[in-house]
């Protein structure tokens, strides 16, 4: 059944700015909203935004923060979570006929993030191969780039693989979408900002970076993508110098605008798709 044919109800939206660093619990940020499916084009109201370290039984290390994030996602079967990390490799490096097979064996094939990067670089003969969706969305890096490989490995090995293997989630567009369980999709906030023709340098502690974060918020509100946040949430988004909290909000908006009924082809179902578009 297509998503558009489901009964009218609310859907829980999570925007997740992900990290695989040693301090991941402080750098993974989760923005949460409730979306009325009867009017998906209304500006999104962010109810909360917090780092993963604040979740129950979490911690700074990714080995604690990522399972805590998984439990948070599973709290509500209506969840649609937009996650900022690559969900796959280019077809030439996947070695499986289906994405589900790829993600199930991922932790066994790549024992840790260093093995992951080394193996991918070796198989690609040192080239940084991009997926089709990376080219379409103009994502900054390939799935095993030096700046992304830890994040990619932790996301695929520690978040997606256990949840898919246990049958607790659906992943679009790689899997059939089930209404009775959370749906995870890939998001790229940088690509979403490019889609809005708005890409200032906003990550940093200088006054100019804070002003850029203010301008991004104004842009999202002006496009009627985001309901003006509370004063406390606005301060949080502007004062988070890494831009992770703001990226989580962008990820939530992109998730709420994702067309899960869009046509797919074999490449989409194997490599996946980064849902970056936020305007019609």
RAHU-V851902 format. One record per helix or strand of 2 or more residues. SS is the DSSP state (H for helix, E for strand). FROM is the first residue (numbers start at 1). TO is the last residue. If there is no record, write none. Layout:
SS & FROM & TO
SS & FROM & TO
This chain:
H & 3 & 5
E & 10 & 17
H & 24 & 27
E & 29 & 36
E & 46 & 51
H & 52 & 54
H & 62 & 73
E & 80 & 83
H & 91 & 94
H & 99 & 109
H & 113 & 123
H & 132 & 137
H & 149 & 165
E & 169 & 171
E & 182 & 186
H & 189 & 195
H & 207 & 222
H & 231 & 239
H & 244 & 257
H & 266 & 271
